[in-house]
Structures are given as structure tokens and as C-alpha cells.
């Protein structure tokens, strides 16, 4: 009897503990700046997408919006399948990815050292920052005629437009990331005899690296947003070209398919960088 009572007592305690854990988990969902739980957050994110797709399906199936303006998810999937079968869409995706990453990598290679120099030397910052601030407010579509005049209708003009939309934002973000490094770090390096180059390489870059990776992730997303502008300029390939061609003929499902393609590629790229960030900088979590 004593053994049976002990088992029942243990079961009640286990159930009580499990119940408290569930209540605690429920409170964490709505807690201000609650602890991060990657597994839980993943399922919540998946649930958000499922909710949107179900709502979209209901709206279209009930006929609340004309299909010309909002096609059903099934129609978009069929359009996406047709693009892969009849339009060599995989090649278009590859071309677009290459253009985005070529522009983004070029922008990063120039923006990172320039941003660090702008934050490290007042003369460089005073000289470059007003120009960068001016150019970053210029609308990229307004620069399309100039890129065509200067660079022609080849790949250079497309990559240049993506570069313009990325570089001038990124360089200021990098400069701000460098300025956030505590001055005590620099003074400690000076005390230990470090010169300017060693301070930038061994102190500044190491301290700003986690924030800089986040800045790179954000600007990569901006680069994707300019893809359509770059690929409607005298282009015959790429996701933007297929999307713009579908718009011209009123093929709304194909337009949605192109938009979703860009969104999915951007989301996957973003999540991969975030996962690498968490793995590389575990001490921040």
C-alpha cells in the first residue's frame, strides 16, 4: 500500500510540475522581453504563415475578391509549376541570386572598411558622411536613366542599381556599429601599445562584429527589394523580368508566384544568416 501511495504521490507531483511548466510557458509568450526559445518561436512563426494561407484561401474560395486582383493559393502554385516547366524559371532564379549577391558582396567589401574609417577618423567621417547621407535619400528608380547612359543595358547597370540601393545604407550602419564599441576598449588597447591598425583589426572589428553581421543581414534584405527595379531595365532574364512580363499580360497568378519566390529566397537567406549568427555569437544569448 505504501508503495502504491508513493507512486500516486509521485504522479501527482509530476502532473503538477508539468502543469506549472505549461503555465510558465504560456506566460513567457506574452512576457515583455521574455527568454528566447528557438523551437517554440519556430512553431509560432510556422503557425503565422499557415494562418495567412488559410485566410487567403478562404477569401478567394468564398469569392470575396475577384481572382484578377487576388488569385487563390492553388492558382499561384499552378502558375509557379508552369514557370518551372515552360519558362526555365530555375535559370531565372539563379541569375537573380547571382546579381543580388554580386552587388551585395561588392557593397560590403567597400562599405565595411569605409564605415570603420568614418568612425575612427573625424576627417574621413566629416568628408564622406554628408555625401553618403545625400545619395542614400535619392530614389533608386530615378537613377535608372543614368545607369543606362553610363553602363549600357548589360549586367553592369543591373548590378550597379542593386549596389546603389545597398551600399549607401550599409556604410552608415557599419559606421554606427563601430561607434557603439565602448571607448574603454580602445583606451585599453592604447595602454597595451596597440597602433591604429591593430586597434581596428583586433579590438574594433572583433567588438562590432555581432552587430555588423546583423547590419549585413538587414541590407541584404534591402538589396532584394531593389531586384525588380534592376531587372525591368532592358532585361530578358531573372525573376523580376518574369514578374514584369506577367504583369504586362495581366497574369496575376504569375505575378504572385514571382513575388513569393523573392520572399521565400529572402526569408531562407535571412534565417540562415540568423542561425549562423546565433552559433557564432552564443555568448550574446
SESEFI-925565 format. One line per field, with one value per residue: residue in one letter; chain; x, y, z of N, C-alpha, C in turn. Coordinates in Angstrom, 2 decimals, padded with zeros to 5 digits. Example, Ala and Ser with C-alpha at 12.3 -4.5 7.8 and 13.67 -1.06 7.14 Angstrom:
aa	A  S
ch	A  A
n_X	013.19  012.85
n_Y	-005.69  -002.25
n_Z	007.80  007.08
ca_X	012.30  013.67
ca_Y	-004.50  -001.06
ca_Z	007.80  007.14
c_X	013.20  012.90
c_Y	-003.30  000.03
c_Z	007.80  007.87
//
This chain:
aa	X  X  X  X  X  X  X  X  X  X  X  X  X  X  X  X  X  X  X  X  X  X  X  X  X  X  X  X  X  X  X  X  X  X  X  X  X  X  X  X  X  X  X  X  X  X  X  X  X  X  X  X  X  X  X  X  X  X  X  X  X  X  X  X  X  X  X  X  X  X  X  X  X  X  X  X  X  X  X  X  X  X  X  X  X  X  X  X  X  X  X  X  X  X  X  X  X  X  X  X  X  X  X  X  X  X  X  X  X  X  X  X  X  X  X  X  X  X  X  X  X  X  X  X  X  X  X  X  X  X  X  X  X  X  X  X  X  X  X  X  X  X  X  X  X  X  X  X  X  X  X  X  X  X  X  X  X  X  X  X  X  X  X  X  X  X  X  X  X  X  X  X  X  X  X  X  X  X  X  X  X  X  X  X  X  X  X  X  X  X  X  X  X  X  X  X  X  X  X  X  X  X  X  X  X  X  X  X  X  X  X  X  X  X  X  X  X  X  X  X  X  X  X  X  X  X  X  X  X  X  X  X  X  X  X  X  X  X  X  X  X  X  X  X  X  X  X  X  X  X  X  X  X  X  X  X  X  X  X  X  X  X  X  X  X  X  X  X  X  X  X  X  X  X  X  X  X  X  X  X  X  X  X  X  X
ch	A  A  A  A  A  A  A  A  A  A  A  A  A  A  A  A  A  A  A  A  A  A  A  A  A  A  A  A  A  A  A  A  A  A  A  A  A  A  A  A  A  A  A  A  A  A  A  A  A  A  A  A  A  A  A  A  A  A  A  A  A  A  A  A  A  A  A  A  A  A  A  A  A  A  A  A  A  A  A  A  A  A  A  A  A  A  A  A  A  A  A  A  A  A  A  A  A  A  A  A  A  A  A  A  A  A  A  A  A  A  A  A  A  A  A  A  A  A  A  A  A  A  A  A  A  A  A  A  A  A  A  A  A  A  A  A  A  A  A  A  A  A  A  A  A  A  A  A  A  A  A  A  A  A  A  A  A  A  A  A  A  A  A  A  A  A  A  A  A  A  A  A  A  A  A  A  A  A  A  A  A  A  A  A  A  A  A  A  A  A  A  A  A  A  A  A  A  A  A  A  A  A  A  A  A  A  A  A  A  A  A  A  A  A  A  A  A  A  A  A  A  A  A  A  A  A  A  A  A  A  A  A  A  A  A  A  A  A  A  A  A  A  A  A  A  A  A  A  A  A  A  A  A  A  A  A  A  A  A  A  A  A  A  A  A  A  A  A  A  A  A  A  A  A  A  A  A  A  A  A  A  A  A  A  A
n_X	000.83  001.93  003.84  002.20  000.89  003.04  003.77  001.46  001.57  003.95  003.19  001.21  002.74  004.43  002.54  001.63  003.96  004.39  002.09  002.60  004.84  003.69  001.96  003.88  005.25  003.20  002.89  005.35  005.12  003.81  005.30  007.12  009.94  010.70  012.38  014.35  013.24  014.12  012.92  010.17  009.58  009.97  007.81  005.69  006.12  005.77  003.08  001.99  002.36  000.79  -001.73  -002.07  -002.11  -004.37  -006.38  -006.15  -006.88  -009.57  -010.72  -010.46  -011.79  -014.37  -015.09  -014.78  -013.02  -012.15  -010.65  -008.81  -007.58  -006.81  -005.59  -006.22  -004.38  -003.90  -004.05  -001.82  000.22  -000.04  000.66  003.30  004.39  004.07  005.81  008.30  008.25  007.81  009.14  011.85  012.45  014.09  016.62  016.26  015.95  018.50  020.06  019.08  019.74  022.51  022.99  022.07  023.76  026.26  026.16  025.67  027.91  029.98  029.22  029.48  032.24  033.34  031.93  032.36  035.19  035.22  033.19  034.28  036.58  035.33  034.20  036.43  038.27  037.98  038.24  037.80  035.16  033.83  034.22  033.12  030.56  028.43  028.11  027.39  025.01  023.48  023.26  021.98  019.37  018.36  016.00  016.18  014.92  014.96  017.54  017.87  017.87  020.41  022.21  021.81  022.76  025.43  026.42  025.23  023.08  023.67  024.79  026.14  024.75  022.50  023.56  024.78  022.60  021.48  023.66  023.83  021.44  022.09  024.72  025.02  023.34  024.38  027.01  026.68  025.39  027.43  029.34  027.97  027.79  030.48  030.93  029.53  031.13  032.57  034.45  036.33  037.43  039.09  040.87  042.05  043.41  045.23  046.72  048.01  049.76  048.96  048.86  047.19  046.25  046.25  044.40  042.04  041.86  042.09  040.62  038.43  036.99  036.49  034.88  032.67  031.64  029.35  027.08  027.56  027.19  024.44  023.68  024.55  022.85  020.36  020.69  021.06  018.47  017.32  018.62  017.42  014.90  015.23  015.46  013.48  013.36  015.90  015.80  013.87  014.89  015.70  015.99  016.15  015.94  015.76  014.06  012.62  012.23  010.51  008.35  007.58  006.93  004.72  002.97  002.51  000.86  -001.32  -001.32  -002.04  -001.68  000.94  002.37  002.07  003.40  006.04  006.54  006.27  008.38  010.66  010.24  010.44  013.09  014.49  013.66  014.70  017.46  017.81  017.14  019.14  021.45  020.83  020.81  023.51  024.60  023.63  024.96  027.65  027.93  027.27  027.54  026.04  023.42
n_Y	-001.21  001.20  001.54  001.85  004.24  006.00  005.98  007.12  009.63  010.59  010.69  012.66  014.86  015.04  015.61  018.06  019.58  019.54  020.91  023.45  024.14  024.36  026.53  028.46  028.55  029.54  032.10  033.20  033.62  036.03  037.70  040.62  041.13  038.43  035.24  033.76  031.12  029.05  026.74  026.89  029.45  028.98  027.28  028.97  030.91  029.36  028.77  031.32  031.73  029.63  030.45  032.82  031.77  030.07  031.98  033.51  031.56  031.11  033.62  033.81  031.47  031.90  033.89  036.61  038.45  039.45  037.11  038.21  040.19  039.05  036.07  032.57  030.60  028.06  028.53  030.17  028.36  026.58  028.30  028.79  026.24  025.97  027.96  026.86  024.67  025.57  028.01  028.03  028.68  028.13  028.80  031.57  032.20  031.53  033.45  035.84  035.52  035.49  038.13  039.68  038.82  039.44  042.25  042.81  041.70  043.22  045.76  045.35  044.81  047.28  049.03  048.18  048.60  051.39  052.40  051.77  053.39  055.90  056.07  056.02  058.04  061.45  063.24  061.70  060.88  063.39  064.19  062.15  061.37  063.39  063.27  060.58  060.54  062.26  060.91  058.53  059.21  059.59  058.48  055.21  054.32  056.72  056.91  055.14  055.97  057.23  055.14  053.53  055.20  055.53  052.89  051.17  048.51  046.08  043.57  045.12  047.55  046.62  045.36  047.59  049.22  047.68  047.74  050.49  050.80  049.43  049.95  052.65  052.70  050.66  051.46  053.52  052.15  050.37  052.21  053.26  050.93  050.59  052.89  052.31  050.68  050.45  053.16  052.57  050.13  050.84  052.57  050.82  049.15  051.03  051.52  049.10  049.27  049.12  049.91  052.03  050.36  047.82  048.30  048.63  046.15  044.13  044.95  046.83  045.69  043.08  043.61  044.89  043.07  041.22  042.99  044.07  041.92  041.61  044.04  043.58  041.49  042.82  044.72  043.04  042.13  044.56  044.80  042.78  043.91  045.79  044.37  044.01  046.53  046.65  044.56  045.10  046.73  046.81  043.97  040.41  038.24  036.64  036.82  039.19  040.04  038.01  038.43  041.05  040.73  039.03  040.78  042.60  041.21  040.75  038.52  037.59  035.42  034.53  036.81  036.91  034.52  035.16  037.19  035.72  033.95  035.60  036.43  033.99  033.15  035.32  035.09  032.56  033.04  035.03  033.63  031.68  033.24  034.34  032.03  031.24  033.45  033.17  030.83  031.54  033.63  032.85  033.73  035.99  035.36
n_Z	000.00  000.89  -001.10  -003.40  -002.74  -002.68  -005.38  -006.54  -005.34  -006.42  -009.13  -009.02  -008.24  -010.47  -012.47  -011.47  -011.64  -014.43  -015.21  -014.08  -015.59  -018.14  -017.72  -017.14  -019.58  -021.18  -020.07  -020.75  -023.46  -023.68  -022.19  -021.42  -023.28  -022.97  -022.33  -024.96  -026.99  -029.29  -030.57  -029.87  -030.90  -033.60  -034.27  -033.72  -035.66  -038.00  -037.62  -038.00  -040.77  -041.76  -040.88  -042.40  -045.02  -044.90  -044.37  -046.71  -048.59  -047.83  -048.34  -051.14  -052.04  -051.17  -052.83  -052.24  -053.24  -056.51  -058.77  -060.56  -059.18  -056.76  -056.82  -056.04  -053.60  -054.69  -057.45  -057.73  -057.05  -059.19  -061.27  -060.56  -060.89  -063.67  -064.53  -063.87  -065.55  -068.21  -068.61  -067.97  -065.31  -063.15  -064.03  -064.24  -061.53  -060.56  -061.95  -060.87  -058.15  -058.36  -059.29  -057.13  -055.01  -056.07  -056.24  -053.52  -052.19  -053.31  -052.40  -049.61  -049.34  -049.87  -048.17  -045.51  -044.72  -045.25  -043.59  -041.08  -041.12  -041.27  -038.75  -037.19  -037.82  -037.66  -039.79  -042.10  -041.62  -041.53  -044.14  -045.81  -044.81  -045.17  -047.97  -048.40  -046.91  -048.47  -050.97  -050.25  -049.84  -052.32  -054.71  -055.93  -058.40  -059.86  -060.70  -062.72  -065.55  -065.67  -065.06  -067.28  -069.30  -068.55  -068.18  -069.98  -071.25  -070.17  -067.80  -065.96  -065.41  -064.05  -061.76  -060.71  -059.97  -057.91  -056.19  -055.56  -054.15  -051.87  -050.82  -049.79  -047.63  -046.07  -045.40  -043.53  -041.47  -040.71  -039.83  -037.61  -036.05  -035.43  -033.92  -031.64  -030.14  -026.99  -025.66  -023.79  -024.54  -026.67  -025.41  -023.62  -025.41  -026.44  -024.15  -023.92  -025.96  -028.65  -032.13  -034.62  -036.71  -035.48  -033.46  -034.93  -036.20  -034.18  -031.98  -032.53  -034.79  -033.85  -031.62  -032.74  -034.47  -034.04  -034.17  -036.67  -038.41  -038.18  -039.36  -041.98  -042.64  -042.63  -044.69  -046.85  -047.22  -048.07  -050.50  -052.02  -052.30  -054.27  -056.55  -058.54  -059.75  -060.87  -062.74  -064.62  -066.42  -069.56  -069.71  -070.15  -068.58  -065.33  -062.12  -061.70  -064.35  -065.36  -063.68  -064.35  -067.03  -066.81  -065.51  -067.55  -069.29  -067.76  -066.05  -063.20  -061.27  -061.98  -061.38  -058.58  -058.05  -058.73  -056.81  -054.43  -054.78  -054.56  -051.93  -050.50  -051.06  -049.95  -047.26  -046.54  -046.87  -044.92  -042.54  -042.51  -042.15  -039.66  -038.09  -038.29  -037.05  -034.41  -033.74  -033.98  -032.17  -029.48  -026.92  -026.67  -026.27
ca_X	000.00  002.79  004.45  001.21  000.68  004.21  003.69  000.42  002.08  004.92  002.48  000.57  003.79  004.86  001.49  001.63  005.14  004.12  001.10  003.27  005.70  002.85  001.52  005.05  005.49  002.16  003.20  006.53  004.72  003.34  006.15  007.93  011.32  010.83  013.54  014.25  013.11  014.11  011.96  008.82  009.45  009.85  006.45  004.80  006.30  005.09  001.65  001.61  002.25  -000.39  -002.91  -002.21  -002.50  -005.76  -007.21  -006.09  -007.69  -010.99  -011.16  -010.59  -012.78  -015.70  -015.35  -014.84  -012.17  -012.07  -009.37  -007.86  -006.86  -006.24  -005.80  -006.15  -003.06  -003.75  -003.74  -000.43  001.08  -000.07  001.46  004.70  004.79  004.18  007.03  009.43  008.16  007.79  009.87  013.21  012.41  015.23  017.71  015.97  016.25  019.95  020.58  018.71  020.55  023.87  023.02  021.92  024.95  027.39  026.03  025.78  029.30  030.76  028.88  030.05  033.69  033.70  031.27  032.90  036.37  034.91  032.44  035.21  037.41  034.50  034.01  037.72  038.97  036.99  038.37  037.12  033.72  033.34  034.27  032.29  029.20  027.42  027.88  026.64  023.66  022.77  022.97  021.08  017.99  017.92  015.25  016.92  014.35  015.33  018.90  017.87  018.38  021.85  022.95  021.75  023.64  026.83  026.86  024.57  021.95  024.17  024.73  026.74  023.74  021.62  024.31  025.01  021.39  021.41  024.74  023.45  020.39  022.62  025.97  024.94  022.70  025.25  028.19  026.29  025.14  028.73  029.94  027.27  028.21  031.83  030.86  028.95  032.16  032.93  035.74  037.27  038.15  040.15  041.86  042.81  044.33  046.30  047.56  048.83  050.72  048.46  048.79  045.85  045.83  045.94  043.15  040.91  041.79  041.99  039.69  037.20  036.24  036.03  033.80  031.50  031.26  027.96  026.15  027.81  026.54  023.03  023.55  024.68  021.60  019.29  020.91  020.81  017.03  017.07  019.12  016.39  013.75  015.52  015.68  012.53  013.78  017.09  015.58  012.92  015.63  016.30  016.41  015.41  016.12  015.65  012.73  011.95  011.80  009.34  007.25  007.15  006.28  003.39  002.13  002.15  -000.22  -002.41  -001.28  -001.87  -001.04  002.38  002.93  002.15  004.43  007.33  006.67  006.51  009.73  011.60  010.04  010.96  014.57  014.94  013.43  015.67  018.78  017.79  017.16  020.45  022.39  020.49  021.27  024.96  024.87  023.42  026.00  028.96  027.95  026.41  027.69  025.10  022.07
ca_Y	000.00  002.36  001.71  002.41  005.64  006.77  006.13  008.10  010.93  010.99  011.04  013.96  015.88  015.17  016.32  019.45  020.24  019.72  021.97  024.72  024.44  024.83  027.89  029.33  028.73  030.43  033.47  033.66  034.07  037.41  038.41  041.67  040.70  037.12  034.46  033.19  029.67  028.89  025.74  027.44  030.57  028.41  026.80  030.14  031.50  028.49  028.99  032.60  031.53  028.78  031.31  033.72  030.98  029.65  033.17  033.81  030.54  031.36  034.83  033.54  030.43  032.49  034.88  037.96  039.29  038.91  036.41  039.04  041.00  038.16  034.66  031.64  029.96  026.93  029.10  030.64  027.17  026.09  029.24  028.56  024.99  026.24  028.73  025.94  023.72  026.18  029.27  027.91  029.57  027.85  029.62  032.95  032.32  031.55  034.74  036.87  035.31  035.93  039.59  040.22  038.56  040.19  043.63  042.87  041.44  044.40  046.83  045.04  044.93  048.70  049.73  047.81  049.42  052.82  052.70  051.74  054.60  057.04  056.13  056.07  059.30  062.51  063.85  060.81  060.97  064.71  064.29  061.17  061.18  064.22  062.77  059.33  060.90  062.86  059.92  057.47  059.67  059.65  057.27  054.38  054.35  057.94  056.75  054.17  056.54  057.48  053.87  053.08  056.05  055.30  051.49  050.39  047.67  044.77  043.20  046.16  048.50  045.95  045.21  048.94  049.67  046.95  048.24  051.82  050.64  048.74  050.47  053.90  052.37  049.78  052.14  054.25  051.16  049.89  053.30  053.30  049.76  050.85  053.94  051.74  049.99  051.31  053.83  051.91  049.09  051.49  053.09  049.67  048.76  052.02  051.29  047.91  049.59  048.83  051.02  052.21  049.17  046.75  048.65  048.35  044.72  043.24  045.46  047.41  044.74  041.97  044.07  045.31  042.02  040.74  043.99  044.25  040.81  041.98  045.10  042.93  040.75  043.77  045.33  042.02  042.22  045.75  044.53  042.01  044.76  046.56  043.46  044.26  047.75  046.35  043.58  045.55  047.65  046.16  042.65  039.29  037.11  036.97  036.77  040.46  040.06  037.16  039.09  042.22  040.22  038.56  041.97  043.22  040.44  040.58  037.19  037.85  034.30  034.53  037.93  036.44  033.49  035.85  037.85  034.69  033.41  036.54  036.37  032.73  033.18  036.27  034.54  031.48  033.68  035.71  032.65  031.04  034.18  034.44  030.80  031.34  034.48  032.58  029.83  032.19  034.56  032.25  034.46  037.11  034.88
ca_Z	000.00  000.93  -002.42  -004.31  -002.38  -003.11  -006.84  -006.85  -004.93  -007.44  -010.35  -008.80  -008.28  -011.86  -013.19  -011.00  -012.22  -015.85  -015.34  -013.83  -016.73  -019.24  -017.40  -017.27  -021.00  -021.69  -019.65  -021.48  -024.79  -023.60  -021.24  -022.03  -023.49  -022.36  -022.80  -026.30  -027.13  -030.75  -031.02  -029.74  -031.83  -034.94  -034.47  -033.77  -036.99  -038.97  -037.43  -038.61  -042.22  -042.00  -040.67  -043.56  -046.20  -044.71  -044.56  -048.14  -049.27  -047.53  -049.04  -052.57  -052.29  -050.95  -053.87  -051.69  -054.09  -057.88  -058.99  -061.29  -058.19  -055.74  -057.18  -054.92  -053.43  -055.62  -058.76  -057.68  -057.11  -060.57  -062.07  -060.23  -061.55  -065.10  -064.76  -063.84  -066.66  -069.54  -068.75  -067.45  -064.15  -062.29  -064.54  -063.85  -060.10  -060.43  -062.43  -059.89  -056.94  -058.67  -059.34  -055.78  -054.21  -056.64  -055.79  -052.07  -051.79  -053.69  -051.46  -048.29  -049.40  -049.82  -047.07  -044.20  -044.37  -045.26  -042.37  -039.94  -041.21  -040.95  -037.30  -036.50  -038.12  -037.83  -041.11  -043.06  -041.36  -041.93  -045.60  -046.52  -044.31  -045.84  -049.34  -048.27  -046.47  -049.60  -052.01  -049.77  -049.92  -053.72  -055.08  -056.89  -059.76  -060.58  -061.20  -063.82  -066.81  -065.61  -065.15  -068.67  -070.09  -068.17  -068.17  -071.02  -070.86  -069.76  -066.38  -065.11  -064.95  -063.08  -060.51  -060.17  -059.29  -056.65  -055.35  -055.07  -053.15  -050.69  -050.28  -049.03  -046.36  -045.29  -044.88  -042.33  -040.42  -040.23  -039.05  -036.31  -035.28  -034.91  -032.89  -030.42  -029.37  -025.86  -025.78  -022.87  -025.28  -027.45  -024.47  -023.11  -026.47  -026.47  -022.97  -024.18  -027.02  -030.00  -033.07  -035.21  -037.46  -034.52  -032.78  -035.82  -036.53  -033.03  -030.98  -033.08  -035.62  -033.01  -030.74  -033.51  -035.42  -033.93  -034.70  -038.10  -039.12  -038.25  -040.36  -043.28  -042.87  -042.94  -046.01  -047.87  -047.49  -048.89  -051.85  -052.71  -052.63  -055.48  -057.67  -059.62  -060.45  -061.67  -063.80  -065.65  -067.28  -070.73  -069.28  -070.70  -067.67  -063.92  -061.52  -061.97  -065.75  -065.48  -062.96  -065.11  -068.23  -066.40  -065.25  -068.82  -069.90  -066.79  -065.46  -061.77  -060.55  -062.23  -060.61  -057.20  -057.99  -058.69  -055.51  -053.41  -054.98  -053.94  -050.48  -049.95  -051.11  -048.95  -045.92  -046.29  -046.68  -043.63  -041.46  -042.49  -041.53  -038.23  -037.43  -038.18  -036.05  -033.09  -033.47  -033.86  -031.04  -028.45  -025.66  -026.63  -025.98
c_X	000.87  003.44  003.49  000.95  001.83  004.19  002.67  000.87  003.08  004.25  001.81  001.58  004.27  003.84  001.45  002.80  004.93  003.11  001.72  004.17  004.89  002.36  002.67  005.36  004.45  002.42  004.37  006.17  004.33  004.16  007.00  009.40  011.60  012.01  013.28  014.16  013.00  013.08  010.54  008.60  009.29  008.42  005.45  004.90  005.63  003.58  001.16  001.44  001.03  -001.67  -003.15  -002.69  -003.96  -006.71  -007.28  -006.97  -009.18  -011.50  -011.37  -011.67  -014.21  -016.03  -015.44  -014.01  -012.08  -010.70  -008.34  -007.01  -006.19  -006.52  -005.67  -004.74  -002.83  -003.41  -002.29  000.54  001.12  000.77  002.95  005.21  004.97  005.44  008.25  009.44  008.39  008.71  011.31  013.41  013.59  016.45  017.51  016.29  017.76  020.56  020.29  019.55  021.97  023.96  022.96  023.21  026.18  027.35  026.24  027.23  030.19  030.51  029.52  031.56  034.16  033.16  031.90  034.16  036.08  034.15  033.33  036.09  036.60  034.29  035.31  038.45  037.94  037.05  037.64  035.61  033.14  033.30  033.24  030.84  028.16  027.10  027.04  025.20  022.84  022.34  021.95  019.62  017.48  017.16  015.99  016.28  014.74  016.73  018.99  018.37  019.88  022.65  022.92  022.69  025.10  027.29  026.20  023.49  022.39  024.03  025.22  025.69  022.82  022.31  024.55  023.79  021.22  022.47  024.38  022.41  020.89  023.76  025.78  024.17  023.67  026.41  027.86  026.00  026.46  029.41  029.28  027.65  029.59  031.79  030.28  029.96  032.60  034.33  036.80  038.06  039.33  041.25  042.69  043.82  045.49  047.28  048.50  049.77  050.25  048.49  047.40  045.37  045.46  044.65  041.95  040.75  041.46  040.99  038.37  036.37  035.70  034.84  032.52  030.93  029.84  026.94  026.33  027.17  025.04  022.79  023.66  023.40  020.47  019.47  020.79  019.33  016.68  017.52  018.08  015.20  013.97  015.66  014.75  012.92  014.95  016.77  014.49  013.60  016.32  016.82  015.57  015.58  015.98  014.21  011.95  011.45  010.54  008.12  006.71  006.46  004.88  002.46  001.64  000.96  -001.34  -002.46  -000.99  -001.27  000.47  003.07  003.10  003.24  005.82  007.58  006.99  007.90  010.77  011.48  010.63  012.49  015.11  014.79  014.44  017.06  018.87  017.91  018.50  021.47  022.11  020.96  022.79  025.37  024.72  024.52  027.37  029.07  027.02  026.45  026.71  023.70  021.93
c_Y	001.25  002.63  002.33  003.87  006.51  007.00  007.19  009.51  011.47  011.42  012.40  015.10  016.14  015.95  017.79  020.22  020.52  020.85  023.34  025.12  024.96  026.25  028.88  029.61  029.66  031.87  034.04  034.18  035.53  038.24  039.43  041.24  039.38  036.36  033.86  031.68  029.37  027.89  026.25  028.55  030.08  027.98  027.94  030.81  030.69  028.67  030.28  032.46  030.67  029.59  032.21  032.95  030.53  030.82  033.56  032.84  030.78  032.56  034.56  032.51  030.94  033.58  036.31  038.95  038.64  038.27  037.24  039.89  040.15  036.72  033.77  031.08  028.80  027.42  029.59  029.46  026.59  026.99  029.03  027.29  025.22  027.04  027.82  025.02  024.39  027.38  029.22  028.80  029.36  028.66  031.09  033.18  032.40  032.87  035.84  036.75  035.79  037.46  040.21  040.02  039.26  041.63  043.75  042.67  042.63  045.56  046.59  045.22  046.38  049.38  049.41  048.61  050.91  053.22  052.71  052.99  055.84  057.19  056.33  057.41  060.38  063.13  063.02  060.89  062.29  064.86  063.40  061.14  062.08  063.73  061.49  059.63  061.46  061.79  058.90  057.90  059.79  058.37  056.49  054.38  055.59  057.85  055.77  054.79  056.77  056.19  053.32  053.89  055.72  053.88  050.64  049.48  046.27  044.53  044.32  047.13  047.88  045.80  046.58  049.46  048.97  047.44  049.60  051.70  050.03  049.49  051.66  053.73  051.60  050.53  052.93  053.29  050.63  050.96  053.40  052.11  049.98  051.90  053.40  050.96  050.91  051.90  053.19  050.82  049.70  051.99  051.96  049.20  049.73  051.80  050.11  048.08  049.30  050.08  051.08  050.96  048.03  047.04  048.31  046.86  043.85  043.69  045.88  046.38  043.59  042.39  044.40  044.19  041.51  041.72  044.18  043.14  041.08  043.07  044.53  042.17  041.68  044.34  044.31  041.99  043.41  045.50  043.74  042.88  045.57  045.68  043.75  045.48  047.45  045.47  043.96  046.49  046.85  044.77  041.58  038.03  037.59  036.91  038.04  040.56  039.21  037.81  040.25  041.80  039.73  039.72  042.60  042.51  040.13  039.20  037.32  036.66  034.25  035.67  037.53  035.38  034.12  036.53  036.84  034.08  034.30  036.49  035.13  032.72  034.14  035.74  033.45  032.07  034.32  034.72  031.93  031.95  034.31  033.20  030.81  032.37  033.91  031.58  030.50  033.06  034.06  033.03  035.63  036.66  034.52
c_Z	000.00  -000.42  -003.41  -004.02  -002.83  -004.62  -007.22  -006.48  -005.96  -008.73  -010.23  -008.86  -009.70  -012.67  -012.80  -011.59  -013.70  -016.08  -015.12  -014.99  -017.91  -018.99  -017.56  -018.74  -021.61  -021.31  -020.43  -022.86  -024.79  -022.61  -021.98  -022.05  -022.78  -022.95  -024.18  -026.24  -028.62  -031.26  -030.98  -030.76  -033.27  -035.22  -034.51  -035.13  -038.08  -038.87  -038.05  -040.12  -042.56  -041.87  -041.88  -044.79  -046.09  -044.92  -046.02  -048.92  -049.05  -048.31  -050.52  -052.88  -052.08  -051.95  -053.36  -052.50  -055.46  -058.11  -059.75  -060.34  -057.12  -056.13  -055.96  -054.78  -054.39  -057.01  -058.82  -057.75  -058.52  -061.47  -061.82  -060.89  -063.06  -065.43  -064.78  -065.06  -068.00  -069.71  -068.25  -066.22  -063.22  -062.72  -064.17  -062.38  -059.88  -060.85  -061.41  -058.62  -057.17  -058.70  -057.96  -054.98  -054.76  -056.18  -054.29  -051.61  -052.13  -052.73  -050.09  -048.28  -049.33  -048.57  -045.72  -043.86  -044.34  -044.01  -041.14  -039.95  -040.85  -039.45  -036.55  -036.68  -038.44  -039.21  -042.16  -042.88  -041.82  -043.44  -046.27  -046.08  -044.96  -047.26  -049.30  -047.86  -047.62  -050.61  -051.53  -049.78  -051.37  -054.05  -056.17  -058.27  -060.54  -061.18  -062.36  -065.13  -066.80  -065.72  -066.57  -069.55  -069.81  -068.42  -069.25  -070.45  -070.41  -068.27  -065.47  -064.57  -063.90  -061.73  -059.87  -059.44  -057.95  -055.67  -054.74  -053.96  -051.85  -050.03  -049.36  -047.72  -045.46  -044.67  -043.61  -041.17  -039.84  -039.37  -037.67  -035.44  -034.67  -033.80  -031.58  -029.58  -028.23  -026.01  -024.87  -023.57  -026.03  -026.52  -023.87  -024.14  -026.59  -025.31  -023.19  -025.36  -028.43  -030.86  -033.70  -035.92  -036.52  -033.77  -033.64  -036.04  -035.31  -031.97  -031.61  -033.84  -034.78  -032.14  -031.52  -034.38  -035.25  -034.49  -036.20  -038.93  -039.23  -039.29  -041.77  -043.63  -043.28  -044.34  -047.14  -048.22  -048.34  -050.34  -052.65  -053.10  -053.90  -056.72  -058.83  -060.43  -061.37  -062.87  -064.79  -066.63  -068.38  -070.37  -069.96  -069.85  -066.24  -063.43  -061.81  -063.39  -065.94  -064.82  -063.78  -066.41  -067.93  -066.12  -066.54  -069.48  -068.91  -066.15  -063.95  -061.01  -060.75  -061.48  -059.15  -057.05  -057.93  -057.36  -054.41  -053.55  -054.32  -052.43  -049.85  -049.95  -050.07  -047.54  -045.58  -046.04  -045.30  -042.47  -041.36  -041.81  -040.04  -037.46  -037.26  -037.13  -034.64  -032.74  -033.22  -032.60  -029.94  -027.15  -025.55  -026.23  -024.51
//
